[in-house]
Each structure stands twice: as C-alpha cells, then as structure tokens.
Amino acid sequence: MMPAPAEDLDAAWRALADPPRRRILDLLRRRPTTTAELAAQFECTRFGVMKHLGVLVDAGLVVVRREGRQRWK
C-alpha cells in the first residue's frame, strides 16, 4: 500500500481537528444516516452540518451515497 500524499494527510488532520466533525464521524460509525438525521443531533443549522460534512468528504473521511432526494453518509 502506497502512503497518502502529504496534502491528503493534512486535509484529514484539519478535518479531525474540529470537535463537531469528530462527533459526526462517531455518529456515522454507528450506521449510515441522512443529513437531516445528523443535523437533528446538533445545535447548529442544517447548513452548518452540511459544511462540516463537506470538509469530511473533501478529506476522504466520509462517502456520500444519493438515493433519490436523500443523501446518505
């Protein structure tokens, strides 16, 4: 297995540095869920959760699967 490029590792560490993002990962470890279900677990807006998810996706830590209008993580 080849090591990841340094910039990929930097993105992952930056994503993991934020406590809400770590909490999102903890919730997703339990089971796949929708953005709306995740947002219900946080005090911030759904848009705020979506921004956190975008960072996690960009870092390669979360994969999004679309089914119709729903986005599963």
mmCIF file of the N, C-alpha and C atoms, coordinates in Angstrom:
data_MODEL
# 
_entry.id   MODEL 
# 
loop_
_atom_site.group_PDB 
_atom_site.id 
_atom_site.type_symbol 
_atom_site.label_atom_id 
_atom_site.label_alt_id 
_atom_site.label_comp_id 
_atom_site.label_asym_id 
_atom_site.label_entity_id 
_atom_site.label_seq_id 
_atom_site.pdbx_PDB_ins_code 
_atom_site.Cartn_x 
_atom_site.Cartn_y 
_atom_site.Cartn_z 
_atom_site.occupancy 
_atom_site.B_iso_or_equiv 
_atom_site.pdbx_formal_charge 
_atom_site.auth_seq_id 
_atom_site.auth_comp_id 
_atom_site.auth_asym_id 
_atom_site.auth_atom_id 
_atom_site.pdbx_PDB_model_num 
ATOM 1   N N  . MET A 1 1  ? 0.837   -1.179 0.000  1.00 0.00 ? 1  MET A N  1 
ATOM 2   C CA . MET A 1 1  ? 0.000   0.000  0.000  1.00 0.00 ? 1  MET A CA 1 
ATOM 3   C C  . MET A 1 1  ? 0.883   1.244  0.000  1.00 0.00 ? 1  MET A C  1 
ATOM 4   N N  . MET A 1 2  ? 0.564   2.161  -0.893 1.00 0.00 ? 2  MET A N  1 
ATOM 5   C CA . MET A 1 2  ? 1.361   3.382  -1.002 1.00 0.00 ? 2  MET A CA 1 
ATOM 6   C C  . MET A 1 2  ? 0.899   4.413  0.025  1.00 0.00 ? 2  MET A C  1 
ATOM 7   N N  . PRO A 1 3  ? 1.829   5.150  0.612  1.00 0.00 ? 3  PRO A N  1 
ATOM 8   C CA . PRO A 1 3  ? 1.428   6.193  1.556  1.00 0.00 ? 3  PRO A CA 1 
ATOM 9   C C  . PRO A 1 3  ? 0.669   7.307  0.854  1.00 0.00 ? 3  PRO A C  1 
ATOM 10  N N  . ALA A 1 4  ? -0.250  7.934  1.588  1.00 0.00 ? 4  ALA A N  1 
ATOM 11  C CA . ALA A 1 4  ? -1.029  9.034  1.027  1.00 0.00 ? 4  ALA A CA 1 
ATOM 12  C C  . ALA A 1 4  ? -0.137  10.260 0.868  1.00 0.00 ? 4  ALA A C  1 
ATOM 13  N N  . PRO A 1 5  ? -0.401  11.057 -0.164 1.00 0.00 ? 5  PRO A N  1 
ATOM 14  C CA . PRO A 1 5  ? 0.363   12.307 -0.307 1.00 0.00 ? 5  PRO A CA 1 
ATOM 15  C C  . PRO A 1 5  ? 0.162   13.183 0.926  1.00 0.00 ? 5  PRO A C  1 
ATOM 16  N N  . ALA A 1 6  ? 1.158   13.993 1.204  1.00 0.00 ? 6  ALA A N  1 
ATOM 17  C CA . ALA A 1 6  ? 1.145   14.840 2.405  1.00 0.00 ? 6  ALA A CA 1 
ATOM 18  C C  . ALA A 1 6  ? -0.082  15.738 2.454  1.00 0.00 ? 6  ALA A C  1 
ATOM 19  N N  . GLU A 1 7  ? -0.514  16.268 1.312  1.00 0.00 ? 7  GLU A N  1 
ATOM 20  C CA . GLU A 1 7  ? -1.676  17.164 1.332  1.00 0.00 ? 7  GLU A CA 1 
ATOM 21  C C  . GLU A 1 7  ? -2.956  16.425 1.707  1.00 0.00 ? 7  GLU A C  1 
ATOM 22  N N  . ASP A 1 8  ? -3.067  15.131 1.332  1.00 0.00 ? 8  ASP A N  1 
ATOM 23  C CA . ASP A 1 8  ? -4.227  14.341 1.737  1.00 0.00 ? 8  ASP A CA 1 
ATOM 24  C C  . ASP A 1 8  ? -4.242  14.155 3.250  1.00 0.00 ? 8  ASP A C  1 
ATOM 25  N N  . LEU A 1 9  ? -3.082  13.878 3.810  1.00 0.00 ? 9  LEU A N  1 
ATOM 26  C CA . LEU A 1 9  ? -2.989  13.720 5.262  1.00 0.00 ? 9  LEU A CA 1 
ATOM 27  C C  . LEU A 1 9  ? -3.271  15.031 5.983  1.00 0.00 ? 9  LEU A C  1 
ATOM 28  N N  . ASP A 1 10 ? -2.773  16.136 5.427  1.00 0.00 ? 10 ASP A N  1 
ATOM 29  C CA . ASP A 1 10 ? -3.045  17.443 6.026  1.00 0.00 ? 10 ASP A CA 1 
ATOM 30  C C  . ASP A 1 10 ? -4.542  17.724 6.062  1.00 0.00 ? 10 ASP A C  1 
ATOM 31  N N  . ALA A 1 11 ? -5.242  17.434 4.971  1.00 0.00 ? 11 ALA A N  1 
ATOM 32  C CA . ALA A 1 11 ? -6.690  17.662 4.916  1.00 0.00 ? 11 ALA A CA 1 
ATOM 33  C C  . ALA A 1 11 ? -7.415  16.799 5.948  1.00 0.00 ? 11 ALA A C  1 
ATOM 34  N N  . ALA A 1 12 ? -6.978  15.563 6.098  1.00 0.00 ? 12 ALA A N  1 
ATOM 35  C CA . ALA A 1 12 ? -7.616  14.674 7.073  1.00 0.00 ? 12 ALA A CA 1 
ATOM 36  C C  . ALA A 1 12 ? -7.395  15.179 8.492  1.00 0.00 ? 12 ALA A C  1 
ATOM 37  N N  . TRP A 1 13 ? -6.181  15.596 8.811  1.00 0.00 ? 13 TRP A N  1 
ATOM 38  C CA . TRP A 1 13 ? -5.901  16.097 10.159 1.00 0.00 ? 13 TRP A CA 1 
ATOM 39  C C  . TRP A 1 13 ? -6.655  17.386 10.443 1.00 0.00 ? 13 TRP A C  1 
ATOM 40  N N  . ARG A 1 14 ? -6.743  18.263 9.442  1.00 0.00 ? 14 ARG A N  1 
ATOM 41  C CA . ARG A 1 14 ? -7.510  19.504 9.637  1.00 0.00 ? 14 ARG A CA 1 
ATOM 42  C C  . ARG A 1 14 ? -8.983  19.182 9.880  1.00 0.00 ? 14 ARG A C  1 
ATOM 43  N N  . ALA A 1 15 ? -9.513  18.229 9.145  1.00 0.00 ? 15 ALA A N  1 
ATOM 44  C CA . ALA A 1 15 ? -10.917 17.843 9.332  1.00 0.00 ? 15 ALA A CA 1 
ATOM 45  C C  . ALA A 1 15 ? -11.143 17.258 10.720 1.00 0.00 ? 15 ALA A C  1 
ATOM 46  N N  . LEU A 1 16 ? -10.201 16.455 11.197 1.00 0.00 ? 16 LEU A N  1 
ATOM 47  C CA . LEU A 1 16 ? -10.341 15.813 12.501 1.00 0.00 ? 16 LEU A CA 1 
ATOM 48  C C  . LEU A 1 16 ? -10.080 16.755 13.674 1.00 0.00 ? 16 LEU A C  1 
ATOM 49  N N  . ALA A 1 17 ? -9.510  17.920 13.406 1.00 0.00 ? 17 ALA A N  1 
ATOM 50  C CA . ALA A 1 17 ? -9.184  18.863 14.474 1.00 0.00 ? 17 ALA A CA 1 
ATOM 51  C C  . ALA A 1 17 ? -10.425 19.519 15.076 1.00 0.00 ? 17 ALA A C  1 
ATOM 52  N N  . ASP A 1 18 ? -11.540 19.456 14.375 1.00 0.00 ? 18 ASP A N  1 
ATOM 53  C CA . ASP A 1 18 ? -12.756 20.136 14.825 1.00 0.00 ? 18 ASP A CA 1 
ATOM 54  C C  . ASP A 1 18 ? -13.668 19.173 15.590 1.00 0.00 ? 18 ASP A C  1 
ATOM 55  N N  . PRO A 1 19 ? -14.007 19.463 16.859 1.00 0.00 ? 19 PRO A N  1 
ATOM 56  C CA . PRO A 1 19 ? -14.838 18.549 17.658 1.00 0.00 ? 19 PRO A CA 1 
ATOM 57  C C  . PRO A 1 19 ? -16.182 18.169 17.022 1.00 0.00 ? 19 PRO A C  1 
ATOM 58  N N  . PRO A 1 20 ? -16.943 19.109 16.415 1.00 0.00 ? 20 PRO A N  1 
ATOM 59  C CA . PRO A 1 20 ? -18.200 18.671 15.785 1.00 0.00 ? 20 PRO A CA 1 
ATOM 60  C C  . PRO A 1 20 ? -17.984 17.663 14.653 1.00 0.00 ? 20 PRO A C  1 
ATOM 61  N N  . ARG A 1 21 ? -16.889 17.802 13.928 1.00 0.00 ? 21 ARG A N  1 
ATOM 62  C CA . ARG A 1 21 ? -16.623 16.843 12.847 1.00 0.00 ? 21 ARG A CA 1 
ATOM 63  C C  . ARG A 1 21 ? -16.298 15.464 13.413 1.00 0.00 ? 21 ARG A C  1 
ATOM 64  N N  . ARG A 1 22 ? -15.570 15.429 14.528 1.00 0.00 ? 22 ARG A N  1 
ATOM 65  C CA . ARG A 1 22 ? -15.301 14.136 15.160 1.00 0.00 ? 22 ARG A CA 1 
ATOM 66  C C  . ARG A 1 22 ? -16.606 13.512 15.656 1.00 0.00 ? 22 ARG A C  1 
ATOM 67  N N  . ARG A 1 23 ? -17.512 14.343 16.168 1.00 0.00 ? 23 ARG A N  1 
ATOM 68  C CA . ARG A 1 23 ? -18.801 13.821 16.620 1.00 0.00 ? 23 ARG A CA 1 
ATOM 69  C C  . ARG A 1 23 ? -19.614 13.275 15.441 1.00 0.00 ? 23 ARG A C  1 
ATOM 70  N N  . ILE A 1 24 ? -19.578 13.968 14.314 1.00 0.00 ? 24 ILE A N  1 
ATOM 71  C CA . ILE A 1 24 ? -20.260 13.476 13.111 1.00 0.00 ? 24 ILE A CA 1 
ATOM 72  C C  . ILE A 1 24 ? -19.704 12.104 12.729 1.00 0.00 ? 24 ILE A C  1 
ATOM 73  N N  . LEU A 1 25 ? -18.390 11.968 12.745 1.00 0.00 ? 25 LEU A N  1 
ATOM 74  C CA . LEU A 1 25 ? -17.790 10.670 12.418 1.00 0.00 ? 25 LEU A CA 1 
ATOM 75  C C  . LEU A 1 25 ? -18.218 9.594  13.406 1.00 0.00 ? 25 LEU A C  1 
ATOM 76  N N  . ASP A 1 26 ? -18.297 9.932  14.681 1.00 0.00 ? 26 ASP A N  1 
ATOM 77  C CA . ASP A 1 26 ? -18.757 8.966  15.681 1.00 0.00 ? 26 ASP A CA 1 
ATOM 78  C C  . ASP A 1 26 ? -20.183 8.513  15.385 1.00 0.00 ? 26 ASP A C  1 
ATOM 79  N N  . LEU A 1 27 ? -21.047 9.449  15.016 1.00 0.00 ? 27 LEU A N  1 
ATOM 80  C CA . LEU A 1 27 ? -22.431 9.105  14.694 1.00 0.00 ? 27 LEU A CA 1 
ATOM 81  C C  . LEU A 1 27 ? -22.511 8.241  13.439 1.00 0.00 ? 27 LEU A C  1 
ATOM 82  N N  . LEU A 1 28 ? -21.677 8.549  12.451 1.00 0.00 ? 28 LEU A N  1 
ATOM 83  C CA . LEU A 1 28 ? -21.702 7.782  11.204 1.00 0.00 ? 28 LEU A CA 1 
ATOM 84  C C  . LEU A 1 28 ? -21.098 6.393  11.362 1.00 0.00 ? 28 LEU A C  1 
ATOM 85  N N  . ARG A 1 29 ? -20.244 6.230  12.362 1.00 0.00 ? 29 ARG A N  1 
ATOM 86  C CA . ARG A 1 29 ? -19.675 4.899  12.606 1.00 0.00 ? 29 ARG A CA 1 
ATOM 87  C C  . ARG A 1 29 ? -20.752 3.913  13.025 1.00 0.00 ? 29 ARG A C  1 
ATOM 88  N N  . ARG A 1 30 ? -21.782 4.415  13.695 1.00 0.00 ? 30 ARG A N  1 
ATOM 89  C CA . ARG A 1 30 ? -22.859 3.553  14.176 1.00 0.00 ? 30 ARG A CA 1 
ATOM 90  C C  . ARG A 1 30 ? -23.710 3.004  13.041 1.00 0.00 ? 30 ARG A C  1 
ATOM 91  N N  . ARG A 1 31 ? -24.060 3.897  12.102 1.00 0.00 ? 31 ARG A N  1 
ATOM 92  C CA . ARG A 1 31 ? -24.902 3.475  10.964 1.00 0.00 ? 31 ARG A CA 1 
ATOM 93  C C  . ARG A 1 31 ? -24.954 4.602  9.943  1.00 0.00 ? 31 ARG A C  1 
ATOM 94  N N  . PRO A 1 32 ? -25.237 4.269  8.694  1.00 0.00 ? 32 PRO A N  1 
ATOM 95  C CA . PRO A 1 32 ? -25.431 5.320  7.694  1.00 0.00 ? 32 PRO A CA 1 
ATOM 96  C C  . PRO A 1 32 ? -26.640 6.173  8.085  1.00 0.00 ? 32 PRO A C  1 
ATOM 97  N N  . THR A 1 33 ? -26.596 7.431  7.775  1.00 0.00 ? 33 THR A N  1 
ATOM 98  C CA . THR A 1 33 ? -27.678 8.335  8.145  1.00 0.00 ? 33 THR A CA 1 
ATOM 99  C C  . THR A 1 33 ? -27.801 9.461  7.129  1.00 0.00 ? 33 THR A C  1 
ATOM 100 N N  . THR A 1 34 ? -28.914 10.146 7.150  1.00 0.00 ? 34 THR A N  1 
ATOM 101 C CA . THR A 1 34 ? -29.122 11.275 6.242  1.00 0.00 ? 34 THR A CA 1 
ATOM 102 C C  . THR A 1 34 ? -28.617 12.556 6.891  1.00 0.00 ? 34 THR A C  1 
ATOM 103 N N  . THR A 1 35 ? -28.472 13.587 6.065  1.00 0.00 ? 35 THR A N  1 
ATOM 104 C CA . THR A 1 35 ? -28.046 14.880 6.579  1.00 0.00 ? 35 THR A CA 1 
ATOM 105 C C  . THR A 1 35 ? -29.048 15.413 7.607  1.00 0.00 ? 35 THR A C  1 
ATOM 106 N N  . ALA A 1 36 ? -30.335 15.250 7.340  1.00 0.00 ? 36 ALA A N  1 
ATOM 107 C CA . ALA A 1 36 ? -31.364 15.736 8.267  1.00 0.00 ? 36 ALA A CA 1 
ATOM 108 C C  . ALA A 1 36 ? -31.256 15.038 9.619  1.00 0.00 ? 36 ALA A C  1 
ATOM 109 N N  . GLU A 1 37 ? -31.011 13.727 9.613  1.00 0.00 ? 37 GLU A N  1 
ATOM 110 C CA . GLU A 1 37 ? -30.866 12.996 10.879 1.00 0.00 ? 37 GLU A CA 1 
ATOM 111 C C  . GLU A 1 37 ? -29.633 13.468 11.634 1.00 0.00 ? 37 GLU A C  1 
ATOM 112 N N  . LEU A 1 38 ? -28.558 13.731 10.916 1.00 0.00 ? 38 LEU A N  1 
ATOM 113 C CA . LEU A 1 38 ? -27.354 14.244 11.568 1.00 0.00 ? 38 LEU A CA 1 
ATOM 114 C C  . LEU A 1 38 ? -27.603 15.634 12.146 1.00 0.00 ? 38 LEU A C  1 
ATOM 115 N N  . ALA A 1 39 ? -28.239 16.489 11.376 1.00 0.00 ? 39 ALA A N  1 
ATOM 116 C CA . ALA A 1 39 ? -28.477 17.865 11.820 1.00 0.00 ? 39 ALA A CA 1 
ATOM 117 C C  . ALA A 1 39 ? -29.319 17.900 13.085 1.00 0.00 ? 39 ALA A C  1 
ATOM 118 N N  . ALA A 1 40 ? -30.201 16.930 13.275 1.00 0.00 ? 40 ALA A N  1 
ATOM 119 C CA . ALA A 1 40 ? -31.039 16.884 14.470 1.00 0.00 ? 40 ALA A CA 1 
ATOM 120 C C  . ALA A 1 40 ? -30.210 16.651 15.734 1.00 0.00 ? 40 ALA A C  1 
ATOM 121 N N  . GLN A 1 41 ? -28.988 16.171 15.586 1.00 0.00 ? 41 GLN A N  1 
ATOM 122 C CA . GLN A 1 41 ? -28.118 15.882 16.722 1.00 0.00 ? 41 GLN A CA 1 
ATOM 123 C C  . GLN A 1 41 ? -27.274 17.080 17.153 1.00 0.00 ? 41 GLN A C  1 
ATOM 124 N N  . PHE A 1 42 ? -27.376 18.192 16.424 1.00 0.00 ? 42 PHE A N  1 
ATOM 125 C CA . PHE A 1 42 ? -26.527 19.355 16.668 1.00 0.00 ? 42 PHE A CA 1 
ATOM 126 C C  . PHE A 1 42 ? -27.368 20.601 16.893 1.00 0.00 ? 42 PHE A C  1 
ATOM 127 N N  . GLU A 1 43 ? -26.784 21.563 17.592 1.00 0.00 ? 43 GLU A N  1 
ATOM 128 C CA . GLU A 1 43 ? -27.465 22.834 17.828 1.00 0.00 ? 43 GLU A CA 1 
ATOM 129 C C  . GLU A 1 43 ? -27.306 23.792 16.656 1.00 0.00 ? 43 GLU A C  1 
ATOM 130 N N  . CYS A 1 44 ? -26.331 23.546 15.787 1.00 0.00 ? 44 CYS A N  1 
ATOM 131 C CA . CYS A 1 44 ? -26.151 24.429 14.637 1.00 0.00 ? 44 CYS A CA 1 
ATOM 132 C C  . CYS A 1 44 ? -27.202 24.093 13.572 1.00 0.00 ? 44 CYS A C  1 
ATOM 133 N N  . THR A 1 45 ? -27.246 24.905 12.531 1.00 0.00 ? 45 THR A N  1 
ATOM 134 C CA . THR A 1 45 ? -28.224 24.710 11.465 1.00 0.00 ? 45 THR A CA 1 
ATOM 135 C C  . THR A 1 45 ? -27.854 23.510 10.595 1.00 0.00 ? 45 THR A C  1 
ATOM 136 N N  . ARG A 1 46 ? -28.806 23.086 9.784  1.00 0.00 ? 46 ARG A N  1 
ATOM 137 C CA . ARG A 1 46 ? -28.540 22.002 8.830  1.00 0.00 ? 46 ARG A CA 1 
ATOM 138 C C  . ARG A 1 46 ? -27.430 22.429 7.869  1.00 0.00 ? 46 ARG A C  1 
ATOM 139 N N  . PHE A 1 47 ? -27.447 23.699 7.481  1.00 0.00 ? 47 PHE A N  1 
ATOM 140 C CA . PHE A 1 47 ? -26.405 24.209 6.597  1.00 0.00 ? 47 PHE A CA 1 
ATOM 141 C C  . PHE A 1 47 ? -25.031 24.074 7.251  1.00 0.00 ? 47 PHE A C  1 
ATOM 142 N N  . GLY A 1 48 ? -24.940 24.352 8.549  1.00 0.00 ? 48 GLY A N  1 
ATOM 143 C CA . GLY A 1 48 ? -23.674 24.212 9.269  1.00 0.00 ? 48 GLY A CA 1 
ATOM 144 C C  . GLY A 1 48 ? -23.183 22.776 9.263  1.00 0.00 ? 48 GLY A C  1 
ATOM 145 N N  . VAL A 1 49 ? -24.097 21.842 9.473  1.00 0.00 ? 49 VAL A N  1 
ATOM 146 C CA . VAL A 1 49 ? -23.729 20.416 9.434  1.00 0.00 ? 49 VAL A CA 1 
ATOM 147 C C  . VAL A 1 49 ? -23.283 20.040 8.026  1.00 0.00 ? 49 VAL A C  1 
ATOM 148 N N  . MET A 1 50 ? -23.954 20.580 7.013  1.00 0.00 ? 50 MET A N  1 
ATOM 149 C CA . MET A 1 50 ? -23.570 20.280 5.634  1.00 0.00 ? 50 MET A CA 1 
ATOM 150 C C  . MET A 1 50 ? -22.161 20.796 5.330  1.00 0.00 ? 50 MET A C  1 
ATOM 151 N N  . LYS A 1 51 ? -21.798 21.949 5.876  1.00 0.00 ? 51 LYS A N  1 
ATOM 152 C CA . LYS A 1 51 ? -20.442 22.466 5.674  1.00 0.00 ? 51 LYS A CA 1 
ATOM 153 C C  . LYS A 1 51 ? -19.415 21.533 6.324  1.00 0.00 ? 51 LYS A C  1 
ATOM 154 N N  . HIS A 1 52 ? -19.709 21.064 7.534  1.00 0.00 ? 52 HIS A N  1 
ATOM 155 C CA . HIS A 1 52 ? -18.809 20.116 8.195  1.00 0.00 ? 52 HIS A CA 1 
ATOM 156 C C  . HIS A 1 52 ? -18.687 18.832 7.376  1.00 0.00 ? 52 HIS A C  1 
ATOM 157 N N  . LEU A 1 53 ? -19.816 18.347 6.866  1.00 0.00 ? 53 LEU A N  1 
ATOM 158 C CA . LEU A 1 53 ? -19.790 17.136 6.037  1.00 0.00 ? 53 LEU A CA 1 
ATOM 159 C C  . LEU A 1 53 ? -18.960 17.347 4.781  1.00 0.00 ? 53 LEU A C  1 
ATOM 160 N N  . GLY A 1 54 ? -19.047 18.535 4.193  1.00 0.00 ? 54 GLY A N  1 
ATOM 161 C CA . GLY A 1 54 ? -18.258 18.832 3.004  1.00 0.00 ? 54 GLY A CA 1 
ATOM 162 C C  . GLY A 1 54 ? -16.767 18.735 3.278  1.00 0.00 ? 54 GLY A C  1 
ATOM 163 N N  . VAL A 1 55 ? -16.345 19.224 4.435  1.00 0.00 ? 55 VAL A N  1 
ATOM 164 C CA . VAL A 1 55 ? -14.932 19.139 4.807  1.00 0.00 ? 55 VAL A CA 1 
ATOM 165 C C  . VAL A 1 55 ? -14.526 17.676 4.973  1.00 0.00 ? 55 VAL A C  1 
ATOM 166 N N  . LEU A 1 56 ? -15.390 16.893 5.609  1.00 0.00 ? 56 LEU A N  1 
ATOM 167 C CA . LEU A 1 56 ? -15.091 15.471 5.818  1.00 0.00 ? 56 LEU A CA 1 
ATOM 168 C C  . LEU A 1 56 ? -15.051 14.710 4.494  1.00 0.00 ? 56 LEU A C  1 
ATOM 169 N N  . VAL A 1 57 ? -15.951 15.041 3.587  1.00 0.00 ? 57 VAL A N  1 
ATOM 170 C CA . VAL A 1 57 ? -15.958 14.404 2.261  1.00 0.00 ? 57 VAL A CA 1 
ATOM 171 C C  . VAL A 1 57 ? -14.699 14.782 1.494  1.00 0.00 ? 57 VAL A C  1 
ATOM 172 N N  . ASP A 1 58 ? -14.348 16.075 1.493  1.00 0.00 ? 58 ASP A N  1 
ATOM 173 C CA . ASP A 1 58 ? -13.158 16.543 0.781  1.00 0.00 ? 58 ASP A CA 1 
ATOM 174 C C  . ASP A 1 58 ? -11.883 15.889 1.319  1.00 0.00 ? 58 ASP A C  1 
ATOM 175 N N  . ALA A 1 59 ? -11.877 15.581 2.624  1.00 0.00 ? 59 ALA A N  1 
ATOM 176 C CA . ALA A 1 59 ? -10.713 14.937 3.238  1.00 0.00 ? 59 ALA A CA 1 
ATOM 177 C C  . ALA A 1 59 ? -10.707 13.426 3.010  1.00 0.00 ? 59 ALA A C  1 
ATOM 178 N N  . GLY A 1 60 ? -11.761 12.912 2.379  1.00 0.00 ? 60 GLY A N  1 
ATOM 179 C CA . GLY A 1 60 ? -11.833 11.482 2.106  1.00 0.00 ? 60 GLY A CA 1 
ATOM 180 C C  . GLY A 1 60 ? -12.235 10.644 3.314  1.00 0.00 ? 60 GLY A C  1 
ATOM 181 N N  . LEU A 1 61 ? -12.845 11.282 4.314  1.00 0.00 ? 61 LEU A N  1 
ATOM 182 C CA . LEU A 1 61 ? -13.222 10.563 5.530  1.00 0.00 ? 61 LEU A CA 1 
ATOM 183 C C  . LEU A 1 61 ? -14.679 10.106 5.520  1.00 0.00 ? 61 LEU A C  1 
ATOM 184 N N  . VAL A 1 62 ? -15.489 10.674 4.619  1.00 0.00 ? 62 VAL A N  1 
ATOM 185 C CA . VAL A 1 62 ? -16.905 10.320 4.517  1.00 0.00 ? 62 VAL A CA 1 
ATOM 186 C C  . VAL A 1 62 ? -17.237 10.159 3.037  1.00 0.00 ? 62 VAL A C  1 
ATOM 187 N N  . VAL A 1 63 ? -18.076 9.180  2.746  1.00 0.00 ? 63 VAL A N  1 
ATOM 188 C CA . VAL A 1 63 ? -18.548 8.949  1.386  1.00 0.00 ? 63 VAL A CA 1 
ATOM 189 C C  . VAL A 1 63 ? -20.053 9.190  1.374  1.00 0.00 ? 63 VAL A C  1 
ATOM 190 N N  . VAL A 1 64 ? -20.527 9.923  0.382  1.00 0.00 ? 64 VAL A N  1 
ATOM 191 C CA . VAL A 1 64 ? -21.947 10.237 0.251  1.00 0.00 ? 64 VAL A CA 1 
ATOM 192 C C  . VAL A 1 64 ? -22.554 9.336  -0.808 1.00 0.00 ? 64 VAL A C  1 
ATOM 193 N N  . ARG A 1 65 ? -23.720 8.787  -0.473 1.00 0.00 ? 65 ARG A N  1 
ATOM 194 C CA . ARG A 1 65 ? -24.475 7.955  -1.425 1.00 0.00 ? 65 ARG A CA 1 
ATOM 195 C C  . ARG A 1 65 ? -25.847 8.604  -1.588 1.00 0.00 ? 65 ARG A C  1 
ATOM 196 N N  . ARG A 1 66 ? -26.226 8.877  -2.817 1.00 0.00 ? 66 ARG A N  1 
ATOM 197 C CA . ARG A 1 66 ? -27.516 9.520  -3.085 1.00 0.00 ? 66 ARG A CA 1 
ATOM 198 C C  . ARG A 1 66 ? -28.544 8.460  -3.473 1.00 0.00 ? 66 ARG A C  1 
ATOM 199 N N  . GLU A 1 67 ? -29.723 8.586  -2.857 1.00 0.00 ? 67 GLU A N  1 
ATOM 200 C CA . GLU A 1 67 ? -30.873 7.751  -3.221 1.00 0.00 ? 67 GLU A CA 1 
ATOM 201 C C  . GLU A 1 67 ? -32.064 8.686  -3.386 1.00 0.00 ? 67 GLU A C  1 
ATOM 202 N N  . GLY A 1 68 ? -32.424 8.976  -4.612 1.00 0.00 ? 68 GLY A N  1 
ATOM 203 C CA . GLY A 1 68 ? -33.487 9.942  -4.853 1.00 0.00 ? 68 GLY A CA 1 
ATOM 204 C C  . GLY A 1 68 ? -33.061 11.297 -4.337 1.00 0.00 ? 68 GLY A C  1 
ATOM 205 N N  . ARG A 1 69 ? -33.870 11.862 -3.449 1.00 0.00 ? 69 ARG A N  1 
ATOM 206 C CA . ARG A 1 69 ? -33.573 13.177 -2.901 1.00 0.00 ? 69 ARG A CA 1 
ATOM 207 C C  . ARG A 1 69 ? -32.743 13.096 -1.622 1.00 0.00 ? 69 ARG A C  1 
ATOM 208 N N  . GLN A 1 70 ? -32.535 11.901 -1.119 1.00 0.00 ? 70 GLN A N  1 
ATOM 209 C CA . GLN A 1 70 ? -31.791 11.739 0.124  1.00 0.00 ? 70 GLN A CA 1 
ATOM 210 C C  . GLN A 1 70 ? -30.317 11.512 -0.152 1.00 0.00 ? 70 GLN A C  1 
ATOM 211 N N  . ARG A 1 71 ? -29.507 12.059 0.748  1.00 0.00 ? 71 ARG A N  1 
ATOM 212 C CA . ARG A 1 71 ? -28.056 11.851 0.686  1.00 0.00 ? 71 ARG A CA 1 
ATOM 213 C C  . ARG A 1 71 ? -27.657 11.091 1.943  1.00 0.00 ? 71 ARG A C  1 
ATOM 214 N N  . TRP A 1 72 ? -27.194 9.872  1.764  1.00 0.00 ? 72 TRP A N  1 
ATOM 215 C CA . TRP A 1 72 ? -26.764 9.031  2.880  1.00 0.00 ? 72 TRP A CA 1 
ATOM 216 C C  . TRP A 1 72 ? -25.270 9.132  3.052  1.00 0.00 ? 72 TRP A C  1 
ATOM 217 N N  . LYS A 1 73 ? -24.853 9.184  4.312  1.00 0.00 ? 73 LYS A N  1 
ATOM 218 C CA . LYS A 1 73 ? -23.425 9.234  4.618  1.00 0.00 ? 73 LYS A CA 1 
ATOM 219 C C  . LYS A 1 73 ? -23.080 7.957  5.325  1.00 0.00 ? 73 LYS A C  1 
# 
